[in-house]
């Protein structure tokens, strides 16, 4: 079945596409189970664009990104290889310049993009959907499309930069310390950092403590998941609790069971999954144990850094530590960008 009306020009056509590349790989991580048509439209169009944008922005030496096709609800992709040795050499020179902002000022670079994209989100969120006219809704949707395109540009530019540094760091560790990313020692060097996922979990834990303090714990513990919100909103204390809880959702609850699957509700639309997290913290009790666990992992990381740096020749330590610092951001970026 043709799907020109779903993903214009990007549906898989064997005769044409096997001429371009003999191998197309199913993105099983993201497209199993199969995507709905709108999910596929957003992903194929804009992830594809972002991958090619990021590769060109950084001038990756061996690849110009990926191409994508949509087939039976799945995303299939192939590499756009740089085949000319002369072009590879030219791109490598440009890449060495393009990667420097990541090494010199990762926080400033990533922080600037976070500010940009959250600013775009705030503009989209500001529209009152209940009162908006059809033309306002259409404009909001067009702005959403443009924001999605920009989001993928930022995503892939940052991902290529951060993980290229991770690979370079692994290479230098292999050379000077005889370890790679299969080594526990290597993993200790890139672990133990806070991230947005932990921070949101911590806020949910704080709401579990508030529920205890305000006598609302039984509303969570004695009711089924779908009953918690209406039961809370039946009392004055519960209403105040939910007002503050929904403020958190409006900040950090724009997530859903499956990203880009627009027919699924976000936590803002249905906060039940987040309230279940609060319930689980109440059932477990105690402190927020991730903080203590992270402190232990941080101590192990510092010890691992000292051990490995001691094996690096003095003249290479400056570059080693710069690469290590950026490689250590890869896990934080992975969690933060997803949020």
C-alpha positions in Angstrom: 0.0 0.0 0.0 1.3 3.4 -0.9 1.5 6.0 1.8 2.2 9.2 -0.1 -0.3 11.1 2.0 1.5 9.9 5.2 5.2 10.4 4.6 5.4 12.3 1.2 8.4 11.0 -0.8 9.9 9.0 2.1 8.0 5.7 1.9 10.3 2.7 1.0 10.4 1.9 -2.7 12.7 -1.1 -3.4 13.6 -0.3 -7.0 14.7 3.2 -6.1 16.0 2.8 -2.6 18.1 -0.3 -3.2 19.9 1.6 -5.9 20.9 4.2 -3.3 21.9 1.6 -0.7 22.0 -2.2 -0.6 21.2 -2.2 3.2 18.4 -0.5 5.1 18.3 -1.2 8.8 15.1 -1.3 10.9 15.3 1.1 13.9 13.9 -1.5 16.3 14.7 0.7 19.3 12.2 3.3 18.3 9.8 1.8 15.8 8.8 -1.5 17.5 5.9 -1.8 18.0 5.0 -0.1 14.7 4.5 3.6 14.6 1.1 5.2 13.9 1.1 7.4 10.7 1.6 10.7 12.5 4.4 9.4 14.6 6.1 8.1 11.4 5.6 11.4 9.7 7.2 13.4 12.4 10.1 11.0 13.0 11.0 10.2 9.4 10.9 13.8 8.2 12.6 15.5 11.1 14.9 12.9 12.6 16.2 12.4 9.1 16.7 16.1 8.7 18.4 16.4 12.1 20.8 13.6 11.4 22.0 15.2 8.1 22.0 18.7 9.6 24.2 17.6 12.6 26.6 15.7 10.4 27.1 18.7 8.1 27.3 21.2 10.9 30.1 19.2 12.5 31.6 18.1 9.2 31.8 14.5 10.3 34.7 13.1 8.3 33.3 9.8 7.2 29.5 10.2 7.1 26.9 12.9 6.1 24.3 11.5 8.4 21.6 9.0 7.7 18.7 8.7 5.2 15.3 7.3 6.3 12.3 5.5 4.8 9.0 4.5 6.2 7.7 0.9 5.7 4.9 -1.0 7.4 5.0 1.2 10.4 8.8 1.0 10.9 11.6 3.4 10.3 14.5 2.1 8.1 17.7 3.9 7.8 21.0 3.8 5.9 24.3 5.7 6.2 25.2 8.5 3.8 28.9 7.7 3.5 31.7 10.0 2.4 33.4 8.0 -0.3 36.1 10.4 -1.5 39.4 10.2 0.5 40.1 13.8 -0.4 36.7 14.9 1.0 37.3 12.9 4.1 40.6 14.7 4.7 38.9 18.1 4.1 36.0 17.3 6.4 38.4 16.1 9.1 40.1 19.5 9.2 36.8 21.2 9.5 35.6 18.7 12.2 38.6 19.5 14.4 37.5 23.1 14.4 33.8 22.4 14.8 34.2 20.1 17.8 36.1 22.7 19.9 33.0 24.5 21.3 32.0 21.1 22.9 35.4 20.7 24.5 35.9 24.4 25.5 32.4 25.3 26.8 30.0 22.3 26.8 27.8 23.9 29.5 27.4 27.2 27.6 26.7 25.4 24.3 24.1 23.0 25.7 22.7 25.6 28.1 22.1 28.0 25.2 20.2 25.3 23.3 18.1 24.4 26.4 17.1 28.0 26.8 16.2 28.2 23.1 14.1 25.1 22.9 12.3 25.7 26.3 11.5 29.2 25.0 9.8 27.7 22.0 7.9 25.3 24.2 6.6 28.1 26.4 5.2 29.8 23.4 3.4 26.7 22.2 2.1 26.0 25.7 0.8 29.5 26.1 -2.2 28.9 23.7 -5.5 28.3 25.5 -6.6 25.2 23.5 -10.2 25.5 24.9 -10.7 29.0 23.6 -8.4 29.0 20.5 -10.0 29.5 17.1 -9.3 27.0 14.3 -6.8 29.4 12.7 -5.0 29.8 16.0 -4.9 26.0 16.4 -3.5 25.6 12.9 -0.8 28.2 13.5 0.1 26.5 16.8 0.4 23.2 14.9 2.6 24.7 12.2 4.8 26.2 15.0 4.9 22.8 16.6 6.2 21.3 13.3 8.9 24.0 13.1 9.9 23.5 16.7 10.1 19.7 16.1 12.5 20.4 13.2 14.6 22.6 15.3 14.6 20.2 18.2 16.0 17.4 15.9 18.7 19.8 14.7 19.8 20.5 18.2 19.5 16.8 19.2 21.7 15.4 16.5 24.3 18.2 16.5 24.8 17.7 20.3 24.6 13.9 20.1 27.2 13.7 17.4 29.5 16.1 19.2 29.2 14.4 22.6 29.4 10.8 21.5 32.2 11.5 19.0 34.2 12.8 22.0 33.2 9.7 23.9 34.6 7.5 21.2 37.8 9.6 21.0 38.1 9.3 24.8 37.7 5.5 24.6 40.4 5.4 21.9 42.9 7.3 24.1 42.0 5.1 27.1 42.7 2.0 25.0 46.1 3.5 24.0 47.3 4.7 27.4 45.5 2.5 29.9 44.6 -0.6 27.9 40.9 -0.3 28.8 37.8 0.4 26.6 34.1 0.9 27.3 33.7 -2.8 28.2 35.9 -2.2 31.3 34.3 -1.5 34.7 37.1 1.0 35.3 36.1 2.9 32.2 32.4 3.0 33.3 33.3 4.3 36.7 35.0 7.3 35.1 31.8 8.4 33.3 29.3 7.7 36.1 27.8 9.5 39.1 26.5 12.7 37.6 23.1 14.3 38.4 20.6 14.7 35.6 17.1 16.0 34.9 15.5 12.5 35.3 16.9 12.2 38.8 15.8 15.7 39.6 12.2 15.1 38.6 12.2 11.8 40.5 13.4 13.7 43.5 10.6 16.2 43.2 8.0 13.4 43.1 9.6 11.9 46.2 9.2 15.3 47.9 5.5 15.2 47.1 5.3 11.8 48.8 6.8 13.4 51.9 4.3 16.2 51.7 1.4 13.7 51.3 2.6 12.0 54.6 2.9 15.3 56.4 -0.5 16.6 55.3 -2.4 13.3 56.1 -3.0 12.4 52.5 -0.9 9.3 52.3 -3.9 7.0 52.6 -5.5 8.6 49.6 -2.6 7.1 47.6 -2.2 3.9 49.5 -5.9 2.9 49.8 -7.1 3.6 46.3 -6.6 2.4 42.8 -4.4 4.5 40.5 -7.2 6.1 38.6 -9.0 7.0 41.8 -6.2 9.0 43.4 -6.7 12.3 41.6 -10.5 12.6 42.1 -10.1 11.5 45.7 -7.5 14.2 46.3 -9.6 16.9 44.7 -12.5 16.1 47.0 -10.8 17.8 49.9 -9.3 21.2 50.4 -5.9 19.9 51.3 -6.0 17.6 48.4 -7.0 20.4 46.0 -4.0 22.4 47.2 -1.8 19.4 46.7 -3.0 18.8 43.2 -2.7 22.5 42.3 1.0 22.4 43.1 1.4 18.9 41.6 0.0 20.1 38.3 2.4 23.1 38.3 5.2 20.5 38.4 3.5 18.7 35.6 3.3 21.8 33.5 7.0 22.2 34.0 8.3 18.7 33.8 5.3 16.5 32.8 5.3 17.0 29.0 6.1 13.4 28.5 4.2 10.4 27.4 4.4 6.6 27.4 6.1 6.8 23.9 7.6 9.9 22.5 6.0 11.5 19.4 3.0 9.1 19.7 0.6 12.0 19.7 -2.5 9.9 20.4 -1.2 9.0 23.8 -1.8 11.5 26.7 1.0 13.4 28.4 1.3 13.6 32.1 -0.1 17.1 31.9 -3.3 15.6 30.3 -3.4 12.6 32.6 -1.0 12.8 35.6 -2.0 9.2 36.8 1.5 7.7 36.0 3.2 10.5 38.0 0.8 10.0 40.9 1.6 6.3 40.8 5.3 7.2 41.2 4.4 9.2 44.4 2.4 6.2 45.6 5.4 3.9 45.1 7.6 6.3 47.1 5.1 6.2 49.9 5.0 2.4 49.8 8.8 2.2 49.9 9.3 4.9 52.5 12.7 6.2 53.7 14.9 8.7 52.0 15.6 9.4 48.4 18.1 6.6 48.0 19.4 7.7 44.6 21.2 10.6 46.3 23.2 8.2 48.5 23.8 5.8 45.6 25.1 8.7 43.5 27.5 9.8 46.2 29.0 6.3 46.3 29.3 6.2 42.5 30.9 9.7 42.5 33.6 8.6 45.0 34.3 5.6 42.8 34.6 7.9 39.7 37.1 10.2 41.4 39.2 7.2 42.4 39.0 5.7 38.9 40.0 9.1 37.3 43.1 9.3 39.6 44.1 5.7 38.7 43.8 6.2 34.9 45.3 9.7 34.8 48.3 8.3 36.6 48.9 6.1 33.5 48.7 8.9 31.0 52.0 10.5 29.9 52.4 14.0 31.3 52.4 15.7 27.9 49.0 14.1 27.0 47.2 14.8 30.3 45.7 18.1 29.3 44.0 16.7 26.2 43.1 13.5 28.1 41.3 15.5 30.8 39.5 17.7 28.3 38.2 14.6 26.4 37.3 12.9 29.7 35.3 15.9 30.9 33.3 15.9 27.6 32.8 12.1 27.6 31.5 12.3 31.1 28.8 14.6 29.9 27.5 11.9 27.5 25.3 10.2 30.1 24.0 13.5 31.5 23.2 14.7 27.9 21.5 11.4 27.1 19.1 11.8 30.1 18.6 15.6 29.8 17.9 15.7 26.1 15.3 13.0 26.4 13.6 14.9 29.1 
